[in-house]
Amino acid sequence: MPEGFAGDGRTVRGGAEGWIGRPQRRREDAALLTGRGRFTADVPRPPGCLHAGFVRALEPGCRIEGIDAAAARATPGVVAVLTAGEFGPLGQPAVNRFFPELPEARFRPLGHGITAAVGEALALVLAESEAAARDGAEAVLVKTGPGDPDDTEPCFAANWTQGDAAAALVGAAHRVQVEIRHSRLAPAAMEPRAALAVPEGDGLVLHLSTQTPHRARADLAAILGIPAEGIRVVAGDVGGSFGAKASIHPEEAAIALAARLLRRPVFWQAMRGEEMLTATQGRGLTLRGELGLDAEGRAVALRATIAAPLGHRLPYSAAVPGRNAARCLPGPYDVPAVSIALEGRFDRRAPMGIYRGAGRPEAAMLMERLMEEAGRATGLGSAEIRRRNLLPASALPHRTPMGEMLDSGDYPALLRQVLAMSDGIESEVARRRAAGEVLGLGLAVYVEPCGAGWESARIALRPDGRIAAATGSTAQGQGRETAFAQIVADALRLAPEDVAVLHGDTATTPPGIGALASRSTGIGGGALVKAAEALEALARPVAAGLLQEDEALLHPAPGGFAVAGDPGRHVSWAAIAAAGPLTAEARFEAPGESWAAGAVLALVGIDAETGVPRIERLHWVDDIGTVVNPVLARGQMIGGMMQGVGEALLERVAYDAAGQNLSGSFMDYALPRADDAPGDLRLAHPEQPSPALNSPLGAKGVGEAGCIGVPAAVVNAVADALAARGIGAEALSLPLTQESIWRALHAPRDDEGSGR
């Protein structure tokens, strides 16, 4: 094999360049685009498979006085109707105890006693067909009476302080305040939740639409009271998750319990209405903040409160959004004194979980709104107020007042770059405003923690010389197989086509945490790098024996090993494989956490007559460290950006005072469409690799960035447009819909007099 080339003629590491950083088309797309994907609903139903339908609570906080299933059991095709009593005592899934006072999960596969929320599953109907299951569910009568009227209860609280923020605020030359009420959001994955439970001996196989199969296995073992080794969880293709499929759901546990109880396979697929009603939701936090600045416009203190609604139960990461919102303050800025208070409370609505960004967007929104108001209060403007307060590159690594370590980056450079991309835009805005247009500019600079913890990997050399790389990380549409194949191919000097990536099946992959917190490339990819190094260490003496050469004289070469000074003496991975199978495993635990960062500028125009906002331009610089595949990185940025646009301008789960969900379908819940995308989108990602301490690849996260910086910039742009008309926006309720913007533009103001 010629030096520097793989079999297909492309250069690989050992030659001019490796596979890291090279654009590659997604290997997953051919199957998905031709209908050959295999989602949970596509798994063939085993013989005797039953279909499930759930009977759900119509009101929250009511006492269940009786469940009459006689008519349902008489419905043709219905096999059984199960209530909570049939399941007996059950265990609880784990909760990530960031705060010691966190209680158990309050997890109930089927409700009993007091109804927890509208939509809670109270009974499970099992039938020979989906239609029969739904007919049976409609025939069940649930009698309820007065219950517990209390709809809120404290769950956890925490406080962080550095310095005397109260005193610093009293002595500040300028003080600005903002309040932001984030709406609850529905993650709204393309594929609703689905589960197929198949009994196998004393154990169980569960095909599940999940982003955390190993966690799901552990949680099911705890709930069912059986060893985890008796449970296999398989996640095939997953049509999006965004955090909503990170924890086991009551319906999924009920399906598993029913399959074991009846000794028959059971299948369930959520309808969209069920998904909107009972799946975990995101955001929903209310943040209030006050920033004090000295006469030169430098921040001296930040005081903030964060109120986190939790819904009626705790998914594994229920405390994460509030905790992240707190620990990400004061963002990329140097603020010497802080006081942050966080409180989480239960309520009788859908459970709150992690959703793309999970607290990071809320922290960024608070800081960026404060910076905008500070720019106005000091007269310094948006860009200059940030220049004076951003941490310089020389200050990193930096321990924040919240105790977090910002590991690397150059925040002022990100701001300079995004402003250079938008050169001349301020004069354009001034000219167009003079002509009567309503438009505004919004800036945002943000930081993003990209996950800590561990992942594991297993790499096997197949008899044909190809590689099987098994990972504990998972995939839900990110192009994970493509990126991981590039990482392994780069490390072992092969073509990505020679690497098969295994994921999502607890029977064929090593333990892992899963796809969470923008960590899979850095930490999951890091484990693959370590496993590749271990495999190479096993292969080296075999290669030396085949070449009959001293092991010390071998060096890595394209496709295998070569003798130093004599590249013609080469041994391939296929030859090494013929000598016997080789398998290596590795577990990589990041000693620290990598922090990505970025800067966004948005230009938003508003139709004065209708209030319709239009994002005319979005310029965005995102430091994500080492980029494995620019095509995938750009796709992740754009996908997150559109969800960020939805958060800022469109999306809201609405409840009435009685706890009824008023936005239970896409007729009432507004997702962004193609015509909501920015007219002029410019992206850049300067590479500032994370220190090797945090990732062998130097990679940071990219998947959640669009939900962090983009909403803050868009909201700031709308606020700027209103401010140009003399309209304040210190308190904001998201989303900033066409109606809310129109009302702000056309509401009577004190300076207009009372004659109208």
N, C-alpha and C positions, 0 to 999 in steps of 0.2 A: 504493500500500500504506500503510495507516495506520501512524503512528509507533509502534514498540514491539510490532508483531505480525507473526508469520509468516503464511503462507497458511492455516494450520490454526487460527489464532486464539490460539496460545500466545505468550506474551511471549518475546522473545529479547534478546540483548545489543544495546544501542542503545536498548532500551526499559527496562522495569522490571528485568529480570534476564536472565542468559544461561542456557546449557544446563549449564554446569559446576555440579555440586552438586545436580542435579535427579534424582529417582528416575525411572528409565525401565525398562520391561520389556526383557528380553534379546531382541534381534532374531533371535538364532540359534535360539531354542527352538522356533519353529513348525515348522521343517524337522526338527529332531532328534526332537521329540515325535510326529511323524506319519510317521516312518520314511523321511524324505527326505534324511537326512544322507548324506554321501559320504565314508566312511572308506576307507583303502587297500584293504581287502578288497572294497569295493563298486565299485572301478574296473573297468569291463568288460575281460575278458581279450582281448588281441589274438589274431588267428588264429595258430595254431601255438604257443600259450603252453604252457610246460612247468611242472609243479609240482615243488617241491623237498622233499626229506626228508633229514635229517642223521643220520649215524651218529656216536654220541657216546661219549666215553671213560667207561668204567665205574669206573676207579680213577685217582687222581692220582699223579703222579710215577713212572709206569711207562714203560719204553722200548718204543716201537712197533717190533716186529720184522717185521711184515708185515700187509698188508690184502688179503684175498682177496675180490674182488668178482665172481667168476665166476657164482655162483648169483644174485647180484643182477642182473647183466646179462642173465641168462636169464629173469628174471621178466617176465611179460607186461606190456607198457606201459612198461617201463623203456627209456629212450633212452641214458643215459650215467651212469657213475659216475666222479666226479672226486675226486682226492686232491691233496694240496698240491703234488706234483710237476708236475701239469698246469698250474698257474698260473705257474710260473717265479718269477723274482725280483720282489719287490714292495716298494713303499715303505711308510713308516710315517705314520700320521696324527699330527697335532700334539698336543703336551702343553703345558699352561699351566705354564711353568717359573717358578713362584714361588720355587723353590729351585734354585740353579745345578747341584747334583749330580743332579738328576732325570735318569734315563736315558730312552731311547726308550720308546715305548708298549708294547713287547713284543706287538704286535698280530699275530695270525695268523688269516687267514680260515679256514684249516683247519690243525689241529695236526699236528706232525711231531716226530720225535725223542722227547722226553719229554712225556708227557701233562701239561698244565698244571693241570688240575682235573677233577673229575667233571663230565661234561656237555660238555666241550670238543668242538667239532665236528671230526671226523677225516676224514670223507668226505661227499660230497654226491651224492645220488641224484636224477636228473632223469627225470621220467616224464610220460606223457600225462595222468595223473590224480593227485589227491592220494592216493587209496587205493593206487595202484600205487607211488607214491614211498615211502609208508610200508612197503609190503610189501618193496620193494627194499632199503630201509634195514635192515630186520630180517634180510635174507638176507646182509648183509655180515659177514664174520668178521674180527675184528681180533685179531692175535696179539701179546701183550705179554710182556715179561720184566722182571726187576728193573731199576730205574732209579735216580733220584736221591732218596735218602731225606730230604734236607734240605728242610724245608717252610717255613722262614722265612729272610729275607735283608733286611738293612737297605737302605733306599731313600733316605731323606733325614732330616736332623735340623736343628733350629734352636733357638736360645736367645735370649731377650729378658730384659733386666734394666734396672731403674731403681732407683737407690739400693742400699743394703745390706740386702736382705730378710732374710738369715740373722741379722745382728746385731739387726735390729729384732724378729725373732721371739724371740730370746733374751731381750730386755729387755721383751717384752710382758707385760702383766698377765694377759691371757687368751689361750689358744691353742686353736683347734678344728681338727679334721681330718675330712675325709670322703673316701671313695672311691666312685666310681660306675662301674659296668661296664655300658655301654650294649649292648643286644642288637643284632645285625644285623637290619635291617628290609628287607622286600621292598616296593618302591614300589607294586606291585600295581595298576597302572592298569586301568581297565575294558577297554580295548583292548590286547591283547598286541601285541608288535612285529609288523610286517608290511612286506613290500617287494614291489614289482612292477618289474622291470627290463626296459626295452624298448630294443633297439638301434635307433639312428637314424643311418644313414650310418656315419661314423667315431666318432660320439658315442653318447650314452646318455641316456634319460629314466628317472629312478628315482622312482616313487611310493613315498613312505616315511612311516611314522608317526613323525614327528620334531618336536622343538620348536626345532631349529636347522637349517633347510634350507640356508642359505648355508654354514654350517660343514660340514655333511655333504657338500656339493658340493666344498669345498676338500679335505676329507679323502679323498674318493674319488679326486680328481685326483691326490693324492699317492700313494695306494696303487696306482692303476692306471697311473700314469706318463703321463697324458694331460693336455692343457690343461683347466683348469676351464671354459673357454668351451664345451667340447664336452659338458658334463654339465648336464642340467636336473634339479633336484630339486623335486618337487611334494609338499607336505604338505596334504592336504585337511582334512576334519574329523579331529581327533585326540582319542581318548577317554582323555585324561589322560596325564600324563608324570611330573610331580613330580621331574624331574631325570634319571630313568632313560632318557629318550630325547634327552638332550643331546649324546651322542657317537655316532659310528658304531659299530656292533657287528660282530663278525666275520661273523655270518650274512648281514648286509646286504651287506657287501663281497663275500662269496662268491657271492651271487645276482648282483651286478653283473658279477663276473668270468665267471661261467658264461654269462650272456647274451651277453657279448662273444665268448667263446670259441666258443659254438655258433651264434651269430647268430640266436638265437630268444629271444622274451620268456620270462622266468622269474618265477614267483610263489611266495612263501612267507609263511605265517602261523604264528606260534609258537603251540603249544599252551600251556595254562596251566602244565603241568608243565615245559616247556622254559623258560618265562618265570621260574618260581621257581628253576630250576636254574642258568641261565646269564646272565640279565639282571643289570645292575649292582644292587648292594645299597647300603643306607645305614646311617648311624650306626656302631655297633660299637666306638666309641672307649672307652678306659678312662682316666678322669681321677682324679688324686689331688691334693688341695689342702689347704693349711694356711693359716689366717688368724690373724694376731695382732692384738690390740686393746689399747688402753690402759685405764686404770682407769675412764675415762668411757664406755667402749664404742665408741671411735672406732678404725677400722681403721688399723694402722700398717704392715702388710706382708702380702703374699700370695705364697705359693710353690706352684707347681703343675707337675705333669708330665702330658703327654698322649701316650698311645700309640695310634697310628692304624694299624689293619690295612688292607692295600691289595688283597688278593686277588692273582691271578696276572698281571694286566696293568694298564696305566694308561689309563683314559679321559682325555679332555682335562682335566677338572677334578679329577683324582684327589687332588691335594694340597690342594684347597679346604677340605674338612671339617676337617682338622687345623689348617690355617692360620687358618680362621675361628674355630675354638674358641679358639685362642691370642689372636688379635687382638681378640676381643670381650671379653676379660678386662681389667680387673675389672668390666665391665658399667657400670651407671649410678652406681657408687660411687667415692668419693674415697679411693684407696689410694695413699699416696705411694711405697712401695717394693714392687717386684714382681720375681719371678724365675720365668720360664716356660720349660719345656723341652718340646720336641715331637720325637717320633720316628715315622717311618713305615716299615713293614716289609711286604715281600711275603709272601704265603703261598699255599698251594695250594687256595684256595677261590675263589668267584665274585669278580669285580672289584668294588671299592668305588668308588662315585661320589657325586655330589651327590644329596641327597634332601631334599625340602622343609624348608628351614632350614639344611642343610649346615654344621654346626659351630656355628651360633648356639644351637640347643637345648642342646648339650652345655655350652657356656660358661654359659648361663643356669642350667642345672641345678646346675653346680658352685657358682656364686656364691650361688644361693638356698639350697642345702643348707647352705653355710657360714654364711650369715646366720641361718638357723634355729637351727643349733647355737650360734652366737654369742649369739643372743637367750636361749637357755637357760643358757649358761655365765655370762653377765653378770647374769642375772635381769631384763633389760630387756624381754624379750618380742619377738615378731615385728615388730610395727609400729614400736616405739620404736627398735630397733636399726637399722632401715632409715632412719628419720627422721634419725638422727644421722650417717648415712654417705652418703646420697644427695647427689650434686652439686646445688647449688642452681641455679635458672634463671640467676642472675646470673653463674655461672661458665662458661656456654656462650656462644660456642663454646669447647670444652675439648680440649686435646691430652692424650690418655691416655698412661699409661706405655708402652703398646705402639706409640705413634706415630700412633694414629688420631685424627681430628678429629671429635668429637661436635659437630654443627653447630647444633642447635636443640632446644628442648623444655623442659619443666618437670616433672622427675621427681617432686619432692615433691608437686606438684599432682595427678599421676596417682595417687599413693598415697592422698592425701586423698580423692580422688573415689571410688576403689573402696571405701575404708572407709566413706564416707558412704552409698554404695549398699547397704552391708551393716550398717547401724547396728542395734545390738541383738543381733547374731549371737553375740557372745562370751558374753553372759548366757544365751542359749538353749543354747549348748553346755554351759555349766556346769550348767544345770538338767537337761539330758538325761543328762549323764554321771553326775550324782548319782542318777539313776533307773536306772543300770546300762547305758546304751547305750555302744557303742564308736564314737566318731566323732572327727574331727579337723578343724582349720582349717589351711589352707595359703595362704601369700602368695608372690607372685613379682613382682618388678619387673625389667624387662629392657630392653635396647637392641638394635637390629637395623640393621646396615648394609644399605642398599637399592640396592647396585649402583653401579658406576662405569662409565666407558667411553663408548661412542657408539652411536647409532643413526641411520638415515637415513630420509627420507621423500620421496615424490614426490606432488604434488597437481596434477591436471589439471582444467581447466574444460571440461566436455563441451559439445557444441553446443546441448543443451537447457537449459543453465544449471545442471545438476547437477554434482556434484563427484565425481571418482574419487580416492580417497586411498590410495596404496600405501605400505606400511610394511615395514621390515625386521624388525620384531617379529612374533611368531607367536601363535597361539591354540591352546589345548588344553582349552577348556571354561570359560575365565575370563570370557567375555562381552566379549572384546577388541573385536569389531566394534561392539558397542553403545557402549562407552566411547569408542573412537576416533571414531566418528561424532559423538558429543556434543562432543568436543574440537574437531573441525574445524568443526562447525556453529556452535559458540560463537565461534570465531575469525572466521568468514566471515559470521556473522549469517544463517544459514539454519536450516531445520529438519533434525534428524538424518536424516529420511527422504530428504533431498536429497543425502546423502553415501553413496557406495558405498565400502566398505573392502576393499582387496585385500591379501592376505597369503599366505605359505606357498609361493609359487611363485617360484623363482629367475629365471624368464623374465619375470615381470611385476612384480617388486618390486625396489627398490634393495637394495644389500647391507645386511646387518644381523647382529647377534649372535644375536638370538632371545630367547625368553622364559626369562630366567634371573635369579636373585638379586633378585626383587621390584623389577625395574628398568623394566619395559615401560611403565607409565603415566608415570613420571617422566621417563625418558630417551626412550623411543619416542614417548610423547605430546609430549615437548618438541620432538622433531624435526618432528612434525606441525605444532606451533605455528609453528616457524620457517619451514617450507615454506608455511604459510598466509600468513605475513607476506610472504614472497617473491612469492607469487602476487598478493597485494593490491598490491604495488609495481608488478608488471607491468600489473595491471588499471587502476590509477589513471589513467595518461595516456590509455588507451583510453576510459575513462568520461568524462574531460574533453573528449575530442574529440566523443563522442556528444552531450554536453550543450552543446557549444560554449561552454565555460566555462574559466576559469583553473583549472589543476590545484590550485593552492594554496587555492582556495575550496571544494574538495570535502571532505566528511568521511564516515566510515563511517556507513551507515544500514542498517536491516533489509533484507536481501535484496540489498544492493548499495551504491550511493553516492548522496548527495544534496548539493545546493548549500547551503552554510552560510547560514542566515537565510531559506531558501526551500525547506522540506522537500518541497513539492509538485514541485519539479524533481528527479526521482529517476530513476536508471538501474539496472536490475536486472542480476543476473549473467547471465540469459538473453540480454539485449540485448548485453552485453559479449561473450558467447560467439559471438553471431551475427557479430560483427566479425572473428572469427578465433580459432583455438585458442590456449590459453595453458597452459603447463606450468611448474611451478617445483619445484626440488629443494632439499633442505637436509640437512645433516649436523650433528647436535647432539652435542657431546662435553661431558659434565659436568666442569667443572674440579675439582669436589670430589665427595664422597659424602654423600648424605642419610642420616640415622639416625632411624629410627622408634623409638618407645618405648611401653611399656605397663605396666599393673599388673593382676594377676589375684588373685582370692580364691576359693578352693574350699572347700566343706564336703563332706566325705566321711564317709558312715556305713558301718559294717562289721558284717555279720552275724557275731556271735561264734561261732556254731556251725558255720558253713560257710566263713567267711573271705571271703565275697563282698563286694566294695566297691561302693558306690553313690554316684555324684556327685550329691548332693542339690541343691547350688547351685553355680553358677559365675557370678561377677560379674567383668566384664572391661572395662577402659578401655584403648583403643589409640589412640595419637596417630599417625595416618597422613598428617598434613599435609592438603593440599587433597583433598577427596573429590569425585571426578568424578561418581560415581553411588552413592548410599547403598545401593541394592538390591544392586549388585554387591559393594560393600565388605562388607556383612553376609554375603553368600553366601560370600565368600572367608574371612571370619573363622570362620564355622561349619564350613566344610569343613576348614580347617586345625585347628580345635579338635578335630574328631573324629579326625583323624590323630594329634593330640597325645594324645588319650585312649588310642588304640590303642598308642602308644609307651609310655605310662606303665603300662598295666595288662594288655595283651593280646599284643602282637605280638613274635615272636622267630623268626628263622631259626636252626634248630638243626643242628649238625653233630656227628657222632661223631668219635672219635679217628682214624679212618681217612679223614676228609675226606668222608664221605658225608652228603648233605643229608637230614635226617630230617623236614623240614617242606616237602615238595615239592608240596603241594596245599592247598586251603582246608579240607580235612579236618583238617590238622595245623597250619595257620597261622591264627591267630585274628584276624580283622579285626573292628573295632567294628561293632556293629549299632545299630539305632534305639533299642533299650532300654538301650544304654550311654550315651546322651546325657544331659547334666545335666537334672535335673528342673526346676530354676528357672534359666534362662539370662537374664542381663541384660548388654547390650552398650552401650557408649558410645564415641564417637570424637571427642574434642575436637580441633578443627583448629588445629594450630600449623604453618602452612606452612613448608616447607623454604625456605631462602634462595634467591632467584632464581639465584644462582650455580650451584646444583646442579640446578635444574629450573625452566623457565619457568612451569610450572604450580604449583610449590610442593608437588607431590605426593611422598609417601614411599611405601614399599611396604606391602602388607597381606597378600599371598598366603601368606606363610610364618609370620606372627605367631602363629597358633594352635598351631603346632608348637614355638614357642619358649617362650612364657610359660605355656601351659596345662599341659604335662607337669610343669614344676617346681612349680607350685602344687598339682597333684593329688598328686604324690609327697610334698611337704611336708605335705599334709593327712593322708596315710596315716602318715607318720612321727610326726606330732603325736598321732594316735590311738594309736599304739604307745607313744609316750613317756608318755602319760597312764596307761598300764598298766605303766610301768617298764621298757619294752623299748627298747633303743637301736637306732638305725638309721644309725650312722655309715658303714657300708659297705653299699651297695645294689647288687644286680644287677637290672637291668630285664629284663622287665616285672615289676611287683608283682602277680602273678597271685593268684587266689583261693587256690591251694595254698600259695604262699609266705607270704601273709598269715596263713593258718590255722596254718601251722607256727610262725611267729613268735609268734602269740598263745598257742599251746599247748605250746611247747617248755619243758621243765623249766628253772628258773632257780636260780642259786646260793642265793638267799634262801629257797627252798622246802624246803631240807634234803634228806636222802637217804632219807627214809622211805617215799616213794611208789613 
